[in-house]
Amino acid sequence: MAFIICDDHNLDVEADGIDNPVAKQLMLTDAKPDATPLEKEIMEFGRIHRNCNIRILAG
């Protein structure tokens, strides 16, 4: 499990079942065929907060 945190906006996503390297890769991905709802949420979070201070913590 990974916790993705935007320090600039004090927002986070709890990525249950996704480890840190995969979460980081998803945040940098603009599109993925057959993405799960959680993967889509992580990709959207990454798109919006790409230029922010981001931390990815293990859960």
All heavy atoms as TSV, in Angstrom:
chain	resi	resn	atom	element	x	y	z
A	1	MET	N	N	0.841	-1.170	0.000
A	1	MET	CA	C	0.000	0.000	0.000
A	1	MET	C	C	0.890	1.239	0.000
A	1	MET	O	O	1.917	1.275	0.643
A	1	MET	CB	C	-0.890	0.017	1.244
A	1	MET	CG	C	-1.723	1.268	1.330
A	1	MET	SD	S	-2.637	1.486	2.859
A	1	MET	CE	C	-3.548	0.010	2.974
A	2	ALA	N	N	0.479	2.228	-0.762
A	2	ALA	CA	C	1.215	3.483	-0.831
A	2	ALA	C	C	0.272	4.630	-0.474
A	2	ALA	O	O	-0.920	4.587	-0.771
A	2	ALA	CB	C	1.772	3.696	-2.236
A	3	PHE	N	N	0.823	5.612	0.199
A	3	PHE	CA	C	0.112	6.854	0.456
A	3	PHE	C	C	0.790	7.930	-0.379
A	3	PHE	O	O	1.989	8.159	-0.236
A	3	PHE	CB	C	0.163	7.231	1.940
A	3	PHE	CG	C	-0.594	6.292	2.819
A	3	PHE	CD1	C	0.060	5.305	3.520
A	3	PHE	CD2	C	-1.970	6.391	2.950
A	3	PHE	CE1	C	-0.625	4.435	4.325
A	3	PHE	CE2	C	-2.669	5.513	3.757
A	3	PHE	CZ	C	-1.999	4.532	4.450
A	4	ILE	N	N	0.030	8.573	-1.244
A	4	ILE	CA	C	0.563	9.620	-2.108
A	4	ILE	C	C	0.069	10.947	-1.544
A	4	ILE	O	O	-1.144	11.157	-1.427
A	4	ILE	CB	C	0.089	9.433	-3.556
A	4	ILE	CG1	C	0.435	8.019	-4.037
A	4	ILE	CG2	C	0.704	10.492	-4.455
A	4	ILE	CD1	C	-0.294	7.616	-5.292
A	5	ILE	N	N	0.997	11.822	-1.197
A	5	ILE	CA	C	0.650	13.058	-0.512
A	5	ILE	C	C	1.161	14.259	-1.295
A	5	ILE	O	O	2.326	14.298	-1.688
A	5	ILE	CB	C	1.271	13.075	0.902
A	5	ILE	CG1	C	0.797	11.853	1.686
A	5	ILE	CG2	C	0.950	14.372	1.632
A	5	ILE	CD1	C	1.621	11.541	2.903
A	6	CYS	N	N	0.283	15.238	-1.510
A	6	CYS	CA	C	0.672	16.514	-2.095
A	6	CYS	C	C	0.824	17.496	-0.942
A	6	CYS	O	O	-0.176	17.897	-0.324
A	6	CYS	CB	C	-0.373	17.014	-3.088
A	6	CYS	SG	S	-0.014	18.682	-3.682
A	7	ASP	N	N	2.056	17.875	-0.624
A	7	ASP	CA	C	2.308	18.798	0.471
A	7	ASP	C	C	1.830	20.212	0.146
A	7	ASP	O	O	1.469	20.962	1.049
A	7	ASP	CB	C	3.796	18.824	0.822
A	7	ASP	CG	C	4.240	17.545	1.502
A	7	ASP	OD1	O	3.430	16.934	2.224
A	7	ASP	OD2	O	5.401	17.144	1.305
A	8	ASP	N	N	1.820	20.581	-1.118
A	8	ASP	CA	C	1.407	21.930	-1.512
A	8	ASP	C	C	-0.082	22.173	-1.260
A	8	ASP	O	O	-0.487	23.286	-0.933
A	8	ASP	CB	C	1.719	22.196	-2.984
A	8	ASP	CG	C	3.207	22.241	-3.274
A	8	ASP	OD1	O	4.020	22.237	-2.313
A	8	ASP	OD2	O	3.573	22.283	-4.460
A	9	HIS	N	N	-0.898	21.144	-1.438
A	9	HIS	CA	C	-2.347	21.298	-1.317
A	9	HIS	C	C	-2.946	20.511	-0.160
A	9	HIS	O	O	-4.167	20.501	0.013
A	9	HIS	CB	C	-3.025	20.877	-2.631
A	9	HIS	CG	C	-2.638	21.723	-3.775
A	9	HIS	ND1	N	-1.759	21.296	-4.761
A	9	HIS	CD2	C	-2.985	22.995	-4.096
A	9	HIS	CE1	C	-1.595	22.270	-5.642
A	9	HIS	NE2	N	-2.321	23.301	-5.266
A	10	ASN	N	N	-2.102	19.827	0.611
A	10	ASN	CA	C	-2.545	19.031	1.752
A	10	ASN	C	C	-3.623	18.018	1.344
A	10	ASN	O	O	-4.656	17.889	1.991
A	10	ASN	CB	C	-3.048	19.937	2.887
A	10	ASN	CG	C	-3.132	19.199	4.197
A	10	ASN	OD1	O	-2.381	18.269	4.436
A	10	ASN	ND2	N	-4.043	19.611	5.049
A	11	LEU	N	N	-3.354	17.302	0.242
A	11	LEU	CA	C	-4.262	16.271	-0.265
A	11	LEU	C	C	-3.520	14.944	-0.336
A	11	LEU	O	O	-2.286	14.920	-0.439
A	11	LEU	CB	C	-4.770	16.642	-1.662
A	11	LEU	CG	C	-5.608	17.907	-1.763
A	11	LEU	CD1	C	-5.851	18.250	-3.226
A	11	LEU	CD2	C	-6.922	17.728	-1.037
A	12	ASP	N	N	-4.265	13.855	-0.298
A	12	ASP	CA	C	-3.613	12.552	-0.405
A	12	ASP	C	C	-4.522	11.535	-1.062
A	12	ASP	O	O	-5.732	11.724	-1.145
A	12	ASP	CB	C	-3.167	12.047	0.969
A	12	ASP	CG	C	-4.325	11.808	1.904
A	12	ASP	OD1	O	-4.953	10.743	1.793
A	12	ASP	OD2	O	-4.598	12.680	2.751
A	13	VAL	N	N	-3.898	10.457	-1.528
A	13	VAL	CA	C	-4.588	9.300	-2.089
A	13	VAL	C	C	-4.026	8.072	-1.399
A	13	VAL	O	O	-2.813	7.932	-1.265
A	13	VAL	CB	C	-4.363	9.181	-3.620
A	13	VAL	CG1	C	-4.935	7.886	-4.155
A	13	VAL	CG2	C	-4.953	10.363	-4.342
A	14	GLU	N	N	-4.904	7.203	-0.943
A	14	GLU	CA	C	-4.486	5.941	-0.354
A	14	GLU	C	C	-4.582	4.877	-1.439
A	14	GLU	O	O	-5.661	4.569	-1.926
A	14	GLU	CB	C	-5.393	5.582	0.819
A	14	GLU	CG	C	-4.979	4.330	1.529
A	14	GLU	CD	C	-5.855	4.048	2.733
A	14	GLU	OE1	O	-6.270	4.996	3.411
A	14	GLU	OE2	O	-6.127	2.854	2.972
A	15	ALA	N	N	-3.438	4.355	-1.844
A	15	ALA	CA	C	-3.370	3.396	-2.942
A	15	ALA	C	C	-3.236	1.984	-2.369
A	15	ALA	O	O	-2.148	1.420	-2.314
A	15	ALA	CB	C	-2.206	3.735	-3.857
A	16	ASP	N	N	-4.342	1.433	-1.941
A	16	ASP	CA	C	-4.364	0.103	-1.341
A	16	ASP	C	C	-4.067	-0.951	-2.400
A	16	ASP	O	O	-4.705	-0.991	-3.444
A	16	ASP	CB	C	-5.726	-0.153	-0.703
A	16	ASP	CG	C	-5.738	-1.376	0.183
A	16	ASP	OD1	O	-4.658	-1.778	0.653
A	16	ASP	OD2	O	-6.826	-1.927	0.406
A	17	GLY	N	N	-3.075	-1.787	-2.139
A	17	GLY	CA	C	-2.720	-2.852	-3.073
A	17	GLY	C	C	-1.727	-2.441	-4.136
A	17	GLY	O	O	-1.416	-3.212	-5.033
A	18	ILE	N	N	-1.234	-1.198	-4.061
A	18	ILE	CA	C	-0.252	-0.709	-5.037
A	18	ILE	C	C	0.992	-0.285	-4.275
A	18	ILE	O	O	0.912	0.458	-3.299
A	18	ILE	CB	C	-0.829	0.477	-5.845
A	18	ILE	CG1	C	-2.026	-0.001	-6.669
A	18	ILE	CG2	C	0.229	1.098	-6.742
A	18	ILE	CD1	C	-2.722	1.066	-7.462
A	19	ASP	N	N	2.162	-0.778	-4.723
A	19	ASP	CA	C	3.393	-0.419	-4.020
A	19	ASP	C	C	3.959	0.904	-4.554
A	19	ASP	O	O	3.497	1.438	-5.560
A	19	ASP	CB	C	4.415	-1.547	-4.069
A	19	ASP	CG	C	4.831	-1.929	-5.472
A	19	ASP	OD1	O	4.447	-1.234	-6.427
A	19	ASP	OD2	O	5.558	-2.920	-5.618
A	20	ASN	N	N	4.963	1.418	-3.862
A	20	ASN	CA	C	5.508	2.749	-4.173
A	20	ASN	C	C	6.004	2.918	-5.602
A	20	ASN	O	O	5.649	3.906	-6.257
A	20	ASN	CB	C	6.622	3.102	-3.189
A	20	ASN	CG	C	6.105	3.341	-1.796
A	20	ASN	OD1	O	4.982	2.967	-1.464
A	20	ASN	ND2	N	6.915	3.966	-0.968
A	21	PRO	N	N	6.825	1.998	-6.146
A	21	PRO	CA	C	7.301	2.200	-7.527
A	21	PRO	C	C	6.165	2.220	-8.551
A	21	PRO	O	O	6.192	3.008	-9.495
A	21	PRO	CB	C	8.239	1.015	-7.770
A	21	PRO	CG	C	8.645	0.545	-6.415
A	21	PRO	CD	C	7.482	0.852	-5.519
A	22	VAL	N	N	5.164	1.378	-8.352
A	22	VAL	CA	C	4.028	1.350	-9.279
A	22	VAL	C	C	3.215	2.637	-9.148
A	22	VAL	O	O	2.793	3.217	-10.151
A	22	VAL	CB	C	3.145	0.106	-9.027
A	22	VAL	CG1	C	1.892	0.141	-9.882
A	22	VAL	CG2	C	3.939	-1.161	-9.289
A	23	ALA	N	N	3.026	3.121	-7.928
A	23	ALA	CA	C	2.294	4.370	-7.713
A	23	ALA	C	C	3.005	5.531	-8.397
A	23	ALA	O	O	2.370	6.360	-9.057
A	23	ALA	CB	C	2.148	4.644	-6.218
A	24	LYS	N	N	4.320	5.579	-8.266
A	24	LYS	CA	C	5.084	6.649	-8.911
A	24	LYS	C	C	4.940	6.581	-10.428
A	24	LYS	O	O	4.737	7.602	-11.096
A	24	LYS	CB	C	6.558	6.543	-8.515
A	24	LYS	CG	C	7.417	7.638	-9.088
A	24	LYS	CD	C	8.853	7.530	-8.621
A	24	LYS	CE	C	9.692	8.636	-9.192
A	24	LYS	NZ	N	11.080	8.557	-8.736
A	25	GLN	N	N	5.029	5.380	-10.985
A	25	GLN	CA	C	4.886	5.216	-12.433
A	25	GLN	C	C	3.494	5.620	-12.902
A	25	GLN	O	O	3.344	6.281	-13.925
A	25	GLN	CB	C	5.190	3.771	-12.840
A	25	GLN	CG	C	5.171	3.552	-14.330
A	25	GLN	CD	C	6.215	4.381	-15.065
A	25	GLN	OE1	O	7.345	4.501	-14.619
A	25	GLN	NE2	N	5.828	4.966	-16.177
A	26	LEU	N	N	2.475	5.243	-12.144
A	26	LEU	CA	C	1.109	5.615	-12.515
A	26	LEU	C	C	0.921	7.132	-12.486
A	26	LEU	O	O	0.223	7.687	-13.332
A	26	LEU	CB	C	0.101	4.955	-11.575
A	26	LEU	CG	C	-0.184	3.486	-11.824
A	26	LEU	CD1	C	-1.001	2.904	-10.672
A	26	LEU	CD2	C	-0.903	3.287	-13.143
A	27	MET	N	N	1.550	7.796	-11.531
A	27	MET	CA	C	1.421	9.252	-11.444
A	27	MET	C	C	2.007	9.943	-12.668
A	27	MET	O	O	1.582	11.034	-13.025
A	27	MET	CB	C	2.095	9.775	-10.181
A	27	MET	CG	C	1.323	9.457	-8.928
A	27	MET	SD	S	2.006	10.266	-7.505
A	27	MET	CE	C	1.838	11.965	-7.971
A	28	LEU	N	N	2.971	9.313	-13.304
A	28	LEU	CA	C	3.619	9.902	-14.477
A	28	LEU	C	C	2.990	9.440	-15.785
A	28	LEU	O	O	3.394	9.876	-16.851
A	28	LEU	CB	C	5.112	9.554	-14.462
A	28	LEU	CG	C	5.891	10.083	-13.253
A	28	LEU	CD1	C	7.304	9.533	-13.258
A	28	LEU	CD2	C	5.876	11.592	-13.220
A	29	THR	N	N	1.990	8.562	-15.694
A	29	THR	CA	C	1.326	8.013	-16.870
A	29	THR	C	C	0.093	8.843	-17.203
A	29	THR	O	O	-0.689	9.178	-16.320
A	29	THR	CB	C	0.888	6.556	-16.594
A	29	THR	OG1	O	2.051	5.797	-16.260
A	29	THR	CG2	C	0.208	5.942	-17.791
A	30	ASP	N	N	-0.061	9.201	-18.470
A	30	ASP	CA	C	-1.229	9.977	-18.887
A	30	ASP	C	C	-2.414	9.097	-19.270
A	30	ASP	O	O	-3.556	9.500	-19.122
A	30	ASP	CB	C	-0.870	10.891	-20.057
A	30	ASP	CG	C	0.038	12.023	-19.637
A	30	ASP	OD1	O	-0.129	12.528	-18.510
A	30	ASP	OD2	O	0.916	12.402	-20.429
A	31	ALA	N	N	-2.158	7.905	-19.762
A	31	ALA	CA	C	-3.249	7.012	-20.161
A	31	ALA	C	C	-2.783	5.567	-20.035
A	31	ALA	O	O	-1.622	5.253	-20.262
A	31	ALA	CB	C	-3.665	7.293	-21.590
A	32	LYS	N	N	-3.727	4.715	-19.650
A	32	LYS	CA	C	-3.435	3.281	-19.552
A	32	LYS	C	C	-4.706	2.538	-19.924
A	32	LYS	O	O	-5.746	2.738	-19.286
A	32	LYS	CB	C	-3.014	2.924	-18.126
A	32	LYS	CG	C	-2.743	1.455	-17.935
A	32	LYS	CD	C	-2.407	1.135	-16.491
A	32	LYS	CE	C	-2.273	-0.373	-16.340
A	32	LYS	NZ	N	-2.207	-0.764	-14.946
A	33	PRO	N	N	-4.635	1.700	-20.941
A	33	PRO	CA	C	-5.829	0.926	-21.307
A	33	PRO	C	C	-6.233	0.002	-20.159
A	33	PRO	O	O	-5.383	-0.548	-19.468
A	33	PRO	CB	C	-5.376	0.110	-22.513
A	33	PRO	CG	C	-4.085	0.684	-22.955
A	33	PRO	CD	C	-3.499	1.426	-21.797
A	34	ASP	N	N	-7.510	-0.133	-19.948
A	34	ASP	CA	C	-8.055	-1.026	-18.920
A	34	ASP	C	C	-7.587	-0.690	-17.508
A	34	ASP	O	O	-7.400	-1.583	-16.681
A	34	ASP	CB	C	-7.719	-2.492	-19.238
A	34	ASP	CG	C	-8.260	-2.931	-20.586
A	34	ASP	OD1	O	-9.346	-2.439	-20.959
A	34	ASP	OD2	O	-7.614	-3.741	-21.257
A	35	ALA	N	N	-7.390	0.595	-17.211
A	35	ALA	CA	C	-6.982	1.007	-15.864
A	35	ALA	C	C	-8.145	0.802	-14.886
A	35	ALA	O	O	-9.303	1.022	-15.226
A	35	ALA	CB	C	-6.562	2.468	-15.870
A	36	THR	N	N	-7.808	0.373	-13.677
A	36	THR	CA	C	-8.825	0.232	-12.633
A	36	THR	C	C	-9.222	1.622	-12.143
A	36	THR	O	O	-8.504	2.599	-12.391
A	36	THR	CB	C	-8.274	-0.592	-11.454
A	36	THR	OG1	O	-7.241	0.163	-10.814
A	36	THR	CG2	C	-7.756	-1.944	-11.899
A	37	PRO	N	N	-10.334	1.730	-11.422
A	37	PRO	CA	C	-10.716	3.037	-10.881
A	37	PRO	C	C	-9.631	3.657	-9.995
A	37	PRO	O	O	-9.394	4.867	-10.049
A	37	PRO	CB	C	-11.985	2.740	-10.082
A	37	PRO	CG	C	-12.582	1.555	-10.776
A	37	PRO	CD	C	-11.388	0.733	-11.221
A	38	LEU	N	N	-8.945	2.840	-9.191
A	38	LEU	CA	C	-7.875	3.356	-8.341
A	38	LEU	C	C	-6.705	3.855	-9.187
A	38	LEU	O	O	-6.138	4.917	-8.920
A	38	LEU	CB	C	-7.395	2.289	-7.351
A	38	LEU	CG	C	-6.239	2.689	-6.438
A	38	LEU	CD1	C	-6.592	3.923	-5.620
A	38	LEU	CD2	C	-5.866	1.536	-5.533
A	39	GLU	N	N	-6.333	3.103	-10.225
A	39	GLU	CA	C	-5.253	3.533	-11.111
A	39	GLU	C	C	-5.619	4.843	-11.802
A	39	GLU	O	O	-4.774	5.737	-11.928
A	39	GLU	CB	C	-4.946	2.460	-12.146
A	39	GLU	CG	C	-4.285	1.229	-11.556
A	39	GLU	CD	C	-4.153	0.091	-12.546
A	39	GLU	OE1	O	-4.976	-0.011	-13.480
A	39	GLU	OE2	O	-3.215	-0.725	-12.375
A	40	LYS	N	N	-6.874	4.990	-12.212
A	40	LYS	CA	C	-7.322	6.241	-12.830
A	40	LYS	C	C	-7.227	7.397	-11.848
A	40	LYS	O	O	-6.833	8.505	-12.216
A	40	LYS	CB	C	-8.757	6.099	-13.343
A	40	LYS	CG	C	-8.871	5.214	-14.555
A	40	LYS	CD	C	-10.310	5.071	-14.984
A	40	LYS	CE	C	-10.441	4.103	-16.151
A	40	LYS	NZ	N	-11.839	3.909	-16.547
A	41	GLU	N	N	-7.580	7.144	-10.587
A	41	GLU	CA	C	-7.495	8.185	-9.557
A	41	GLU	C	C	-6.049	8.617	-9.345
A	41	GLU	O	O	-5.757	9.809	-9.236
A	41	GLU	CB	C	-8.095	7.679	-8.247
A	41	GLU	CG	C	-8.079	8.710	-7.140
A	41	GLU	CD	C	-8.673	8.191	-5.836
A	41	GLU	OE1	O	-9.033	6.997	-5.749
A	41	GLU	OE2	O	-8.772	9.003	-4.913
A	42	ILE	N	N	-5.132	7.660	-9.320
A	42	ILE	CA	C	-3.713	7.976	-9.137
A	42	ILE	C	C	-3.180	8.753	-10.341
A	42	ILE	O	O	-2.445	9.733	-10.186
A	42	ILE	CB	C	-2.888	6.693	-8.903
A	42	ILE	CG1	C	-3.289	6.060	-7.575
A	42	ILE	CG2	C	-1.392	6.981	-8.937
A	42	ILE	CD1	C	-2.742	4.663	-7.365
A	43	MET	N	N	-3.562	8.346	-11.550
A	43	MET	CA	C	-3.110	9.059	-12.755
A	43	MET	C	C	-3.644	10.487	-12.770
A	43	MET	O	O	-2.914	11.424	-13.111
A	43	MET	CB	C	-3.537	8.306	-14.012
A	43	MET	CG	C	-2.763	7.022	-14.234
A	43	MET	SD	S	-3.104	6.183	-15.795
A	43	MET	CE	C	-4.788	5.658	-15.574
A	44	GLU	N	N	-4.890	10.681	-12.383
A	44	GLU	CA	C	-5.484	12.020	-12.334
A	44	GLU	C	C	-4.803	12.872	-11.267
A	44	GLU	O	O	-4.493	14.044	-11.483
A	44	GLU	CB	C	-6.989	11.921	-12.055
A	44	GLU	CG	C	-7.690	13.243	-11.992
A	44	GLU	CD	C	-7.786	13.941	-13.338
A	44	GLU	OE1	O	-7.468	13.343	-14.380
A	44	GLU	OE2	O	-8.188	15.124	-13.340
A	45	PHE	N	N	-4.542	12.283	-10.096
A	45	PHE	CA	C	-3.834	12.979	-9.028
A	45	PHE	C	C	-2.453	13.408	-9.516
A	45	PHE	O	O	-2.029	14.541	-9.291
A	45	PHE	CB	C	-3.711	12.062	-7.801
A	45	PHE	CG	C	-3.238	12.745	-6.554
A	45	PHE	CD1	C	-4.141	13.357	-5.710
A	45	PHE	CD2	C	-1.889	12.750	-6.208
A	45	PHE	CE1	C	-3.703	13.974	-4.552
A	45	PHE	CE2	C	-1.450	13.355	-5.059
A	45	PHE	CZ	C	-2.362	13.976	-4.220
A	46	GLY	N	N	-1.766	12.507	-10.210
A	46	GLY	CA	C	-0.446	12.824	-10.753
A	46	GLY	C	C	-0.489	13.916	-11.805
A	46	GLY	O	O	0.375	14.786	-11.851
A	47	ARG	N	N	-1.518	13.898	-12.639
A	47	ARG	CA	C	-1.644	14.926	-13.681
A	47	ARG	C	C	-1.864	16.299	-13.052
A	47	ARG	O	O	-1.231	17.272	-13.433
A	47	ARG	CB	C	-2.809	14.585	-14.609
A	47	ARG	CG	C	-2.923	15.511	-15.811
A	47	ARG	CD	C	-4.149	15.228	-16.638
A	47	ARG	NE	N	-5.404	15.441	-15.922
A	47	ARG	CZ	C	-5.930	16.649	-15.675
A	47	ARG	NH1	N	-5.325	17.729	-16.077
A	47	ARG	NH2	N	-7.066	16.753	-15.021
A	48	ILE	N	N	-2.750	16.365	-12.064
A	48	ILE	CA	C	-3.077	17.648	-11.430
A	48	ILE	C	C	-1.921	18.167	-10.584
A	48	ILE	O	O	-1.643	19.368	-10.575
A	48	ILE	CB	C	-4.350	17.497	-10.570
A	48	ILE	CG1	C	-5.553	17.232	-11.476
A	48	ILE	CG2	C	-4.577	18.722	-9.703
A	48	ILE	CD1	C	-6.803	16.826	-10.726
A	49	HIS	N	N	-1.233	17.278	-9.887
A	49	HIS	CA	C	-0.214	17.689	-8.919
A	49	HIS	C	C	1.210	17.419	-9.393
A	49	HIS	O	O	2.138	17.335	-8.592
A	49	HIS	CB	C	-0.467	16.985	-7.582
A	49	HIS	CG	C	-1.802	17.316	-7.001
A	49	HIS	ND1	N	-2.062	18.494	-6.348
A	49	HIS	CD2	C	-2.981	16.626	-7.025
A	49	HIS	CE1	C	-3.326	18.521	-5.966
A	49	HIS	NE2	N	-3.904	17.393	-6.376
A	50	ARG	N	N	1.389	17.312	-10.699
A	50	ARG	CA	C	2.692	16.965	-11.272
A	50	ARG	C	C	3.798	17.941	-10.878
A	50	ARG	O	O	4.955	17.554	-10.705
A	50	ARG	CB	C	2.573	16.896	-12.797
A	50	ARG	CG	C	3.771	16.242	-13.434
A	50	ARG	CD	C	3.451	15.731	-14.800
A	50	ARG	NE	N	2.675	14.504	-14.669
A	50	ARG	CZ	C	2.023	13.930	-15.647
A	50	ARG	NH1	N	2.004	14.453	-16.843
A	50	ARG	NH2	N	1.341	12.823	-15.449
A	51	ASN	N	N	3.474	19.204	-10.702
A	51	ASN	CA	C	4.488	20.219	-10.385
A	51	ASN	C	C	4.526	20.571	-8.909
A	51	ASN	O	O	5.166	21.544	-8.514
A	51	ASN	CB	C	4.243	21.479	-11.224
A	51	ASN	CG	C	4.416	21.206	-12.695
A	51	ASN	OD1	O	5.346	20.496	-13.094
A	51	ASN	ND2	N	3.510	21.716	-13.511
A	52	CYS	N	N	3.856	19.794	-8.072
A	52	CYS	CA	C	3.808	20.042	-6.632
A	52	CYS	C	C	4.867	19.219	-5.920
A	52	CYS	O	O	5.509	18.348	-6.503
A	52	CYS	CB	C	2.430	19.666	-6.093
A	52	CYS	SG	S	1.068	20.609	-6.791
A	53	ASN	N	N	5.002	19.483	-4.628
A	53	ASN	CA	C	5.863	18.663	-3.761
A	53	ASN	C	C	5.081	17.426	-3.367
A	53	ASN	O	O	4.098	17.505	-2.638
A	53	ASN	CB	C	6.269	19.444	-2.515
A	53	ASN	CG	C	7.204	20.562	-2.843
A	53	ASN	OD1	O	8.175	20.371	-3.555
A	53	ASN	ND2	N	6.911	21.751	-2.352
A	54	ILE	N	N	5.511	16.276	-3.869
A	54	ILE	CA	C	4.806	15.014	-3.658
A	54	ILE	C	C	5.668	14.074	-2.818
A	54	ILE	O	O	6.880	13.995	-3.006
A	54	ILE	CB	C	4.504	14.322	-5.017
A	54	ILE	CG1	C	3.597	15.173	-5.871
A	54	ILE	CG2	C	3.936	12.926	-4.821
A	54	ILE	CD1	C	2.185	15.297	-5.371
A	55	ARG	N	N	5.010	13.383	-1.910
A	55	ARG	CA	C	5.664	12.304	-1.150
A	55	ARG	C	C	4.871	11.025	-1.376
A	55	ARG	O	O	3.645	11.053	-1.403
A	55	ARG	CB	C	5.672	12.605	0.353
A	55	ARG	CG	C	6.587	13.746	0.733
A	55	ARG	CD	C	6.601	13.953	2.235
A	55	ARG	NE	N	5.318	14.500	2.672
A	55	ARG	CZ	C	4.763	14.242	3.852
A	55	ARG	NH1	N	5.356	13.447	4.717
A	55	ARG	NH2	N	3.606	14.768	4.189
A	56	ILE	N	N	5.574	9.918	-1.546
A	56	ILE	CA	C	4.935	8.612	-1.633
A	56	ILE	C	C	5.479	7.774	-0.483
A	56	ILE	O	O	6.679	7.489	-0.433
A	56	ILE	CB	C	5.213	7.937	-2.990
A	56	ILE	CG1	C	4.723	8.825	-4.131
A	56	ILE	CG2	C	4.536	6.570	-3.034
A	56	ILE	CD1	C	5.041	8.294	-5.510
A	57	LEU	N	N	4.601	7.419	0.432
A	57	LEU	CA	C	4.999	6.691	1.622
A	57	LEU	C	C	4.446	5.270	1.591
A	57	LEU	O	O	3.338	5.059	1.091
A	57	LEU	CB	C	4.478	7.396	2.879
A	57	LEU	CG	C	4.831	8.876	3.027
A	57	LEU	CD1	C	4.115	9.464	4.230
A	57	LEU	CD2	C	6.331	9.045	3.153
A	58	ALA	N	N	5.201	4.343	2.126
A	58	ALA	CA	C	4.728	2.957	2.241
A	58	ALA	C	C	3.728	2.873	3.379
A	58	ALA	O	O	3.882	3.522	4.406
A	58	ALA	CB	C	5.902	2.028	2.476
A	59	GLY	N	N	2.701	2.058	3.179
A	59	GLY	CA	C	1.662	1.936	4.206
A	59	GLY	C	C	1.747	0.665	4.970
A	59	GLY	O	O	2.449	-0.236	4.783
